[in-house]
C-alpha cells in the first residue's frame, strides 16, 4: 500500500474533513525516518478505520514542508478539519507513538462534544444535556461527555451526577469531578438531615445547604463562610471544601465567585 502524497490539498487537507490524516514528513536520506516509517505504516494497517496515513517527501515538496514549518525530520503532524491538531518530532518507539495517537486522535463524538460545549457556554444547558445524554448512551466510557454532563444534572439528580464521574481520575477533569463529588455528598445531608454532625457550625451549615440546593449560591457561600469563621473543623472542614466546590462549579470568573473569593480567603486565616 502506498502512502506517498502527490496532491497535498486533496489527499490531506480535504480528506482530513472526513477522517484524521497523519502526515509523516520524511526524506530518503533521513535515518530516523526509515525507523519511524514502518511503525506508522503498521499502525495505519492495524487501525485504518480511525485515521489515515500520508507520507510527504520533504525533498519533493519543500514548499509544503516550509508552509508547515517542518525544520527537522521525521516530523509527524495530525490534520483534522484542514488544520494541524497535534504533532511530534523524532523517531519515537512503537509504544510512545501508540500512546500519542490515543491522546491526539479526536474521539468518535468530537464534533458533538464541541457542540455541547458551545451550548453550555451559550447558556443552553437543556440542549447540551440532551446531546450529552445521547453520547453517553452510545459510548458509556466517554469520560469527557460524562464530565460535561455531570454538572448539568447535579442539582436535578445529585446521585446520578456522582455516578457519571465515578472512577474518573484523569487530572484534566480533577477540578470539576471533585466539585461534583463534594456537592453530591452534601445533598446527602438534605435528604438525611439527622446525619449532620453536632457542633457550633450546624445551624449555619444547615442553612447553607438549604440555599445551595435552592440554587442560591450567593446565600450558600455566605453561610459556609460563616461556618469557617465559627467552627472551621465542622464536618471535617466541610465548609471550606463546599466553598471551593461552588467556586469550581460556577467558574473562577463568575460574579458570585469573584464576590466571595476574598471573604473566603480572609475567613481561612482569622
C-alpha positions as CSV (number, residue, x, y, z in Angstrom):
1,X,0.0,0.0,0.0
2,X,1.4,3.4,-1.0
3,X,1.0,6.3,1.4
4,X,3.1,8.8,-0.6
5,X,1.3,12.1,-1.1
6,X,1.1,13.6,-4.6
7,X,-1.7,16.1,-4.0
8,X,-1.5,17.6,-0.5
9,X,-4.6,19.7,-0.9
10,X,-6.8,16.8,-1.8
11,X,-5.1,13.9,-0.1
12,X,-4.5,15.6,3.3
13,X,-6.4,18.9,3.7
14,X,-9.7,17.9,2.1
15,X,-9.6,14.3,3.3
16,X,-9.0,15.5,6.9
17,X,-12.5,16.8,7.0
18,X,-13.7,13.2,6.6
19,X,-11.1,11.4,8.7
20,X,-8.0,12.5,10.6
21,X,-4.9,12.3,8.4
22,X,-1.5,11.6,10.0
23,X,1.3,13.1,7.8
24,X,4.8,11.7,8.1
25,X,7.2,14.4,6.8
26,X,10.3,12.5,5.8
27,X,13.2,12.2,3.3
28,X,15.1,9.2,1.8
29,X,18.4,10.3,3.3
30,X,16.9,10.5,6.9
31,X,17.9,7.5,9.0
32,X,15.4,8.1,11.8
33,X,12.7,8.4,9.1
34,X,13.4,4.9,8.0
35,X,12.9,3.7,11.6
36,X,9.7,5.6,12.2
37,X,8.1,5.0,8.8
38,X,7.4,1.2,9.2
39,X,5.9,1.8,12.7
40,X,3.4,4.3,11.3
41,X,2.6,2.1,8.4
42,X,2.0,-0.9,10.7
43,X,-0.3,1.2,13.0
44,X,-2.2,2.5,9.9
45,X,-2.8,-1.0,8.7
46,X,-4.0,-2.1,12.2
47,X,-6.2,0.9,12.8
48,X,-7.0,2.2,9.4
49,X,-10.7,3.0,10.1
50,X,-10.0,5.7,12.6
51,X,-7.3,7.7,10.8
52,X,-5.3,7.7,7.5
53,X,-1.6,7.8,6.9
54,X,0.1,10.1,4.4
55,X,3.8,10.3,3.8
56,X,5.2,13.5,2.3
57,X,8.8,13.6,0.9
58,X,10.2,17.0,2.0
59,X,12.8,16.9,-0.8
60,X,10.0,16.5,-3.4
61,X,7.6,19.0,-1.8
62,X,9.8,21.6,0.1
63,X,7.2,24.3,-0.2
64,X,4.7,22.2,1.7
65,X,7.3,21.4,4.4
66,X,8.1,25.2,4.7
67,X,4.4,26.1,4.9
68,X,4.0,23.9,7.9
69,X,7.3,24.9,9.5
70,X,9.0,21.5,9.2
71,X,12.5,22.2,10.4
72,X,13.7,18.7,11.3
73,X,12.5,15.3,10.3
74,X,10.9,13.0,10.9
75,X,8.0,15.3,11.8
76,X,4.6,13.8,12.2
77,X,1.5,16.1,12.1
78,X,-2.1,15.1,12.6
79,X,-4.5,17.1,10.4
80,X,-8.1,17.4,11.5
81,X,-10.7,19.5,9.5
82,X,-7.9,21.0,7.4
83,X,-5.6,22.1,10.2
84,X,-2.8,20.7,12.4
85,X,-4.3,19.3,15.6
86,X,-1.1,17.8,17.1
87,X,2.4,16.7,16.2
88,X,5.7,15.3,17.3
89,X,9.3,15.3,16.1
90,X,11.7,12.5,16.0
91,X,11.6,8.7,15.8
92,X,9.6,7.6,18.8
93,X,9.3,3.9,19.7
94,X,6.2,1.9,19.0
95,X,4.6,2.3,22.4
96,X,5.1,6.0,22.6
97,X,3.6,6.5,19.1
98,X,0.6,4.5,20.2
99,X,0.2,6.5,23.4
100,X,0.5,9.7,21.4
101,X,-2.2,8.6,19.0
102,X,-4.6,7.7,21.8
103,X,-4.3,11.2,23.1
104,X,-4.1,13.1,19.8
105,X,-6.8,11.5,17.8
106,X,-10.2,13.1,18.2
107,X,-12.8,10.7,19.6
108,X,-15.8,9.4,17.7
109,X,-18.0,12.1,19.1
110,X,-15.5,15.0,19.0
111,X,-17.8,17.3,16.9
112,X,-20.8,16.6,19.1
113,X,-18.8,17.3,22.2
114,X,-17.6,20.6,20.8
115,X,-21.2,21.4,20.0
116,X,-22.3,20.6,23.6
117,X,-19.5,22.8,25.0
118,X,-20.7,25.7,22.8
119,X,-24.3,25.2,24.0
120,X,-23.1,25.2,27.6
121,X,-21.2,28.4,27.0
122,X,-24.3,29.9,25.4
123,X,-26.4,29.0,28.5
124,X,-28.4,26.4,26.6
125,X,-27.9,23.7,29.3
126,X,-31.1,21.7,28.4
127,X,-30.0,21.3,24.8
128,X,-26.5,20.4,25.8
129,X,-27.8,17.8,28.3
130,X,-29.9,16.1,25.7
131,X,-26.9,15.9,23.3
132,X,-24.5,14.6,26.0
133,X,-27.0,12.0,27.2
134,X,-27.1,10.6,23.7
135,X,-23.3,10.5,23.6
136,X,-23.1,8.7,27.0
137,X,-25.8,6.3,25.9
138,X,-23.8,5.4,22.8
139,X,-20.4,5.5,24.5
140,X,-20.7,4.9,28.3
141,X,-16.9,5.2,28.7
142,X,-16.6,8.6,27.1
143,X,-15.2,10.5,30.1
144,X,-15.4,13.9,28.5
145,X,-19.1,13.5,27.8
146,X,-19.7,12.2,31.4
147,X,-17.7,15.1,32.9
148,X,-19.6,17.7,30.9
149,X,-23.0,16.1,31.7
150,X,-22.5,15.7,35.4
151,X,-22.7,19.4,36.3
152,X,-25.8,19.8,34.2
153,X,-27.6,17.0,36.2
154,X,-26.0,17.8,39.6
155,X,-28.9,19.8,41.1
156,X,-31.6,17.7,39.5
157,X,-30.2,14.3,40.4
158,X,-27.1,14.5,42.6
159,X,-26.7,10.8,42.9
160,X,-26.8,10.4,39.1
161,X,-24.2,13.1,38.7
162,X,-21.9,11.4,41.2
163,X,-22.3,8.1,39.2
164,X,-21.4,9.8,36.0
165,X,-18.0,10.8,37.3
166,X,-17.4,7.7,39.3
167,X,-13.9,6.2,38.7
168,X,-12.8,9.2,36.6
169,X,-9.4,10.2,37.9
170,X,-7.9,12.0,34.9
171,X,-6.1,15.1,36.2
172,X,-7.6,17.0,33.3
173,X,-11.0,16.7,34.9
174,X,-10.0,16.8,38.5
175,X,-11.4,20.2,39.5
176,X,-14.9,19.6,38.2
177,X,-15.1,15.9,39.3
178,X,-14.1,16.9,42.8
179,X,-16.7,19.7,42.8
180,X,-19.4,17.3,41.7
181,X,-18.4,14.7,44.3
182,X,-18.4,17.3,47.1
183,X,-21.8,18.8,46.2
184,X,-23.4,15.4,45.7
185,X,-22.2,14.3,49.1
186,X,-23.6,17.5,50.7
187,X,-27.0,16.6,49.2
188,X,-27.0,13.5,51.5
189,X,-27.5,15.9,54.4
190,X,-30.5,17.4,52.8
191,X,-32.2,14.0,52.4
192,X,-31.0,12.8,55.8
193,X,-30.6,15.9,58.0
194,X,-30.2,13.7,61.1
195,X,-26.7,12.8,59.8
196,X,-25.5,16.4,60.2
197,X,-22.7,16.3,62.8
198,X,-23.3,18.1,66.1
199,X,-21.3,21.3,66.6
200,X,-21.3,25.1,66.7
201,X,-21.5,25.3,62.9
202,X,-24.5,23.1,62.5
203,X,-27.2,25.7,62.0
204,X,-25.2,27.9,59.6
205,X,-24.3,24.7,57.7
206,X,-27.9,23.5,57.5
207,X,-28.9,27.0,56.2
208,X,-26.0,26.9,53.7
209,X,-27.3,23.6,52.4
210,X,-30.8,24.9,52.0
211,X,-29.5,27.9,50.0
212,X,-27.3,25.7,47.9
213,X,-29.9,23.2,46.8
214,X,-32.4,26.0,46.2
215,X,-29.9,27.4,43.7
216,X,-28.9,30.4,45.8
217,X,-25.1,30.2,45.5
218,X,-24.7,33.7,47.0
219,X,-26.5,32.8,50.1
220,X,-24.9,29.4,50.4
221,X,-21.4,30.8,50.2
222,X,-22.2,33.5,52.8
223,X,-23.4,30.8,55.2
224,X,-20.5,28.4,54.5
225,X,-18.0,31.2,55.1
226,X,-19.7,31.9,58.5
227,X,-19.2,28.3,59.4
228,X,-15.5,28.6,58.5
229,X,-15.2,31.6,60.9
230,X,-17.2,29.9,63.7
231,X,-16.3,26.3,63.5
232,X,-13.7,25.6,60.9
233,X,-13.4,21.8,61.7
234,X,-17.1,21.2,61.3
235,X,-17.9,18.2,59.1
236,X,-14.2,17.6,58.5
237,X,-13.6,21.1,57.2
238,X,-16.7,20.7,55.1
239,X,-17.5,24.4,54.7
240,X,-14.1,25.1,53.1
241,X,-14.5,22.2,50.7
242,X,-18.0,23.3,49.9
243,X,-16.9,26.8,49.0
244,X,-14.2,25.5,46.7
245,X,-16.7,23.1,45.1
246,X,-19.1,26.0,44.4
247,X,-16.3,28.2,43.0
248,X,-15.2,25.4,40.6
249,X,-18.8,24.7,39.7
250,X,-19.6,28.3,38.8
251,X,-16.1,29.1,37.4
252,X,-13.4,31.4,38.7
253,X,-14.7,34.4,36.7
254,X,-18.4,34.1,37.7
255,X,-19.6,37.2,39.5
256,X,-20.6,35.2,42.6
257,X,-17.2,33.6,42.8
258,X,-15.5,37.0,42.5
259,X,-17.8,38.4,45.2
260,X,-16.9,35.8,47.8
261,X,-13.3,34.8,47.0
262,X,-11.7,37.5,49.1
263,X,-14.0,37.0,52.0
264,X,-13.4,33.2,51.8
265,X,-9.6,33.7,51.9
266,X,-9.9,36.1,54.8
267,X,-12.1,33.6,56.8
268,X,-9.5,30.9,56.4
269,X,-6.8,32.9,58.2
270,X,-8.9,34.5,61.0
